[in-house]
């Protein structure tokens, strides 16, 4: 069970999914240096996007230049293997995405980045935890790139920053502090155009710091050295996650690791919705409602569904308020959705709406094809279905309700391998690939 690379003559063991074969081809394209000039993403071809009904056990044909033979990334049947779950056997978009990304990708990717950063910043501000927004380059030199906002920072010496460029960060001793003096709780230099955003979130063991790359930096290495590392030293970061949708930061030398790049997806208003696989629909079995933060029973059912259905390992076993403390659940723009099947909690998700969008001819908003695109999107997070309710149309019913609640808005999300086929059927398209770095790295279970 695997993918054979014709360029290297090696077999890579992968899961039974044509998407994994596609990722293998992208890795070779990345290694060969072939990239889309508009986005910098690995490019498999310049042909019109196609759909390939390749089953499990495919052979990825990749040319020496990473182009996939005649300028097309393709997968051809190598041999028939035992069939896996149906969602992995269905058609996967084996496309380069060049033309598509050249026209809609950058703007939709910006919308997705801004929404994700805004969601987590809003959560942290509601809980009174530090937040920061800023840019690198000249902004950092002027004092606007390395500000720790509103307290919570402690003395220098965290594992991420303490051993790097000693003395370059601002040491703060307890209480409220500011490193760089330019950023305030409400945001800093650049607003939604800021290159980076950071916030602190609670965990059962303490705190986790999050960093978001919102725009492609001009010099990622310099920004890491002059802006981000001083910020992490000032915050005394002990646990870190970095979302890098441009894959420009290199954090491995600092003890971080990343997993498989995850697709960022967006759905334009009025996008085509395809029929469900095998005609599976929830029918009258599922009822989807918005959870009111003032309803403790509904909030508990929602939170438990997310923690156990996602799942969220460091929040198991579930305890009240462990993932969505009551103040954060009521943050402005946040809506909690719960799907019940036969009256039992079955699936849940969160949406974040940053506010009314402006639709203009240029600047932040504009048009993609014949569809208007505003300057703000609605983001979908924490989509989870309990194992006993999967493959029953519950997740689709949940998302269809969410889409109906925002019919004229761009919807964005980050997809998992299991959820991506459903998202594509609901009209979502891939606009980028995000790399998630984490510190500390996962403990090794085998030989080093």
N, C-alpha and C positions, 0 to 999 in steps of 0.2 A: 504494500500500500504506500505509494509515494509518487513523487514527480521526478522525471528524468530530465536533466539539463543536457541538451545536445551540445552546448558550447563547451561544457567541461566534462561530459561523459560520466557524470555522477548522479546517484539517486538520492534524493532528499526525502526522508520519511515525513509525511504530512498527514493531516486528518483527511477524512473522506470529503473533500470539498473542492470544487473547482476554484473557489476564491483563494485557497491556499496555493494552488498552482499559479494563479495570477500574481500573488504576492512573490512567489519564487521568481517569476519573470521580472517583476519590478525591482527586486534586489539586484538581479543581474544588470538591469538597465541603469540602476543607480551606480553600481560598481564600474560600469563602462563609461559613466559620465554623460550619458545622453539624458537631457532634461528639457522640459518645456520652457522656452525662453520667457514666457509670460509669468509663470508661477514658480519655476525652479523645481517642479515635481518631476520624478522619473517618468519618462515618456516611452511607451512601447511602440507607438506608431503615429502616423499622421492621417490615418484613414478615418472614414466616417464610423462612428461608434456602432458596434455590432453586438448581437447577443449570441453566445455560444452555448449550445445545449450539450456541454461536455459533462460526462458522468465522472464518478470517482475513478481514481487511478489514471490520471491523464498525464501525458508527456508534454512538457512545456518546451516549445521550439523557440530557441533564442539564438539570434545571430551573434557573431563575435563582437559586434558593436552594441549589443543589447537591444537591437531593433526588432528582433523576432523574424528573421528571414527576410522576406520581401517587404520590409518596412511595416510589419504588422505583428503585434504580440498575439500569438494564437496557441491554442491547446488542441492536441489531436489525441484520439483514443489510443492508448498504449495497450491495455488489456482490460477485460471486464473483471471487476472485483465484486464481492458481495455488496449489495446495495446498502447504503447507510440511511439515516433519517431522510425523509422526503425533502425537508427544507434544504438539505445540502445537495440534493440531486437535481434541483431545479436550475433553470438557466441563470447564469451569472454574467454580469456585464463585463466582458473581456474587452475593454476599450482603453484607448490611450487617454481619452478625455481632453485632448489638446484643444480642439475647436470649442468644445463646450466650456472648458475652464477659461479660455481666452476671453469669452464674452461674459459669462456669469460668475465664474469661480472667484476671482479676487474680491468682488463686492460682497457676495454672499459669505465668503470666508470672513471678511471683516465684520459683518453682522453677527455671525456665529461667535467670533472671538469676543466682541464687545458684550454680547449677552451673557456668555459664560463668566467673564470677569465680573460683570455687573451683578449677577446672581450671587456669587460668593462674597463680593464686597458688601452687598446689602445684608447678607446673613451675619457677617462679622460686625458690621456697624450696629445692627440691632442688638447684638450681644455685648457691645462695648469693647470689642477686641480691635487691635491695631489693623489699619488698612493703609495702603500706599498706592499711588499712581505716578508715573513719571516716564521720562524718555532718556535715552543715552546721548552720546555725542556732545554737542554744544550745550544742550540743556543740562547735562550732568556737570559739565565744567562750570556752568553758571550757578550751580548749587541746587538745581531743580531735579536732579536725578537720583538722589539717594536719601530720601526722607522717610523716617519711621514715624508713623502718625499715631498720636494719642496713646501713649503709655503702653504698659505691658512688657516693654523691653527690659532685659536684664544685662548683667555684665558680660563682656566679651569672653568667648571660650567655647562656643558651640562647636561640635565636630565638623560641620560643613565649612564654617568660615574661620575657625580658630587657628588652623594650621596653614592658612594661605595668606601671603602678603601681610605678615604680622605688623600691626601698627597702622595699617591703612584704613581701618574702620573706626567709627566713633564709639568709644566705650561709654556705656551708660550704666549707672548703678541703681537699679530698682526704680520704682515709681514711674511717672510720666516723663517721656524724653523725646527729643527729636534729633535725628542724625542727618545733618545737611541743612536742616532748618527751612526747607521749602515746601514740604508736603503737609497738608492738613487733613483732618478726618474726611472732609467732603471731596477729596481728590486733589490732584496737583497739576503740574504743568502739562497742559495738553488736553485735558478732558477726555472725550471719547477717542481722540487721536493719539493718546499716550501710547508709547511703545510697550510699556510693561505695566502690570498691576500685581499687587501682592496683598495678602490678607492672612490673618491667623484664625484657625478654626479649632474648636474643642474636640478632643478625643478622650476615650476612657483612661488613657495613660497620661494625659496632659494636653498638649497642643500640637497641631500640625500647621506648618506654614505652606501656603500655596502661592505660586508665581505663575502668571499668565503672560505669554508673549502675544500681544494684541496686533502688532504690525511688524512687518519684516524689518529687522534692524539693519542699519547701514554697516555696522561693525560689531557683530555679536561677541567676538572675543574681547574687544575693548569694553563693551558694556558689561560683560560678565566680570571683568577685572575691576572696573571703576565704579560700577553701580550696584550690581546684584550681590556680589560677595560682601561689600561693606554693609549692605542692608541686612544680610543674613547674620553677619557678626553682631550688628547692633541689636538684632532681635534674639540673639543667642539661640539660633535654630537647632533643634534636636531632631526634628522629623520634618521632612520636606517632600512636596510633590510639585513638579514643574510641568505645565502643559505648553508644549512647543509645537504649534501647527506648521511652522516653517522648517523645523528640524535643523536649526542653525546653532544651537547651543551644544557644546561638548562638555558634559558633566561627569563623564566616567573617571577622569583623574581625581575627582573629589569624592569618590566612593559611591556615586550614584549609579543606578542601572535603569534600563528601560525595557519594556516588553515590545510586543508586536505593534507597529503603528496602527492607530485606529482611525477609521474613516469619519470625517466630519461631513454631515449630510444636511441639505437644505431643501425645503419644499416651497415652490412658488405658488401664489394664489391661483386656484383653478387648475392645478396639475392633475393629470390623468390618474385615476385610481383603477387598478386592475382587480379582477375577480380573485377571491381567496383561493388558495391551493385546495384542490379536491372539493371545492364548493363548501368548505367548512365555515359556518357562520354561527354566531352565538344565539341568534334569534331572540326569543323572549326570556332566555335563561339568564341574561346578564343585564344588570341595571347599573349605570354609571352616574355618580353624583360628585359634586364638588364638596369637599370636607370643610366645614366651618371650624376655624381654630377654637371657637368657644364651646365645641362639642367634644368633651373629653373621650367619650366612648368611640366616636368615629375617628378621632385623632389617634387613639391607641390602635385601632384596627388598621388604619392607614400605615402608621409607622411600623407596626409588626409585619405587615405584608411586604414592605420595602426591605426591611432588614433580613427577613427569612427568604424572600423570593429573589432578591438581587443575586446572591446574598452579600451581606456586609460582614466579613468574618470577625473584625475586631469589635463588632457590636452584638455578637452572639454570646450567650443567649440574650434575647431581646429584653430590654428594661425600659420603662416609660421615660421618654425624653432623651434617650441615649443618642438618637440621630437627629431628631427635630425638636429641640427644646421649645416650649410654648411661645416664647417671644419670637424666635426665628420662624416658626410656622406662620406667624401673622405678619411677616415682613411685607412692606408695600410691594405690589406686583406679583407676589407669590400666591399660587393657587394649588391646592392639593386635590388630587382626583383619586377616587376609589371605585373599583368595579367589583360588584358582588354577583356571584353565580349561585343560583338557588338560595339566595339570602346570605351566603357566606362570603367573607372577604376573599377575593381571588387575584386581583391585580391592582397596581397603583402607579402613579407617576406624579411629577411636579412640573408646573409650568411657571415661567418667569417672564413677565411683560414689563419692560423698562418704561413704558409710558406710550402716549400717543405719538405716532410717527408723522414726520413731515414728508410729503410726496412732492418733490420738486424736479425740475428738468435737469439739473446738474448739481454738482457738489455732493453732499452726503447721500441724497436720494437720487432716483433716476428711473430709467426704464430698461428692462431686459427683454428684448424682442418686443412683443406687444403687451407686456405685463409690467405694471408699475412696481417699483421696489422702493420702500421707504428707508429711513435712516435707522430704524430700530426693528428688531425681530422679536419673535416669541420663542423662547428656548424651552425644550422638553428635557427633563432630567429624571433620574432614578426610575426608569421604566422597569417594572418588575412584575413577574407572574409567579404565583406559588406553584411548585412542581405538580401538585395533584390537579391543577386546573389548566395546564399547558396543552396546546394542540386542540383547544376547544373553541377557538375564536374569541377568547376573552381579551387578549392583548389587542387584537384588531378593533374590537368594539370600543375599548378604552381610548385608543388613539383616534378613531373616527369621531368620537365625542369631542375630543380635544380639538381636532381640526375644524369641526363644525362651530366650535366656540370662537374661533379666530379665522373666519372665512376669507378675509381680505389681507391677511398678514403673511409675511415670510416666516416659516417655522424651521427651526434649526435643532440639531441634536448630534451627539457623538454615538456612533453605532458599535455594538458588539458583533462578533461573528454570528451569534445565534439570532440576533434581532435584525440584521441588515436585510435579509430577504423580505421580511414584512414591510420594512420601511420603503424599500424600492417599489413594492406593490402599491403602496399608498402615495406614490408620487415623489418621494425623496430622491435626490441625486447627490452623488459624492462631489464635494467641492474642495476637498483637501484631505490630507492624512496628518494626524496629530501624533506626536511622540510624547509619551508620559514618562518623565524621569521621577525616580523616587529615592529617598535616603531615609533611613539606612536601607541598603539593599537586602533582598530576601536571603535568609540563611541558606547556605549550601547543605544539601542532604547527601551528596555523593562526593567522590574524590575531587580535589581541587584541580 
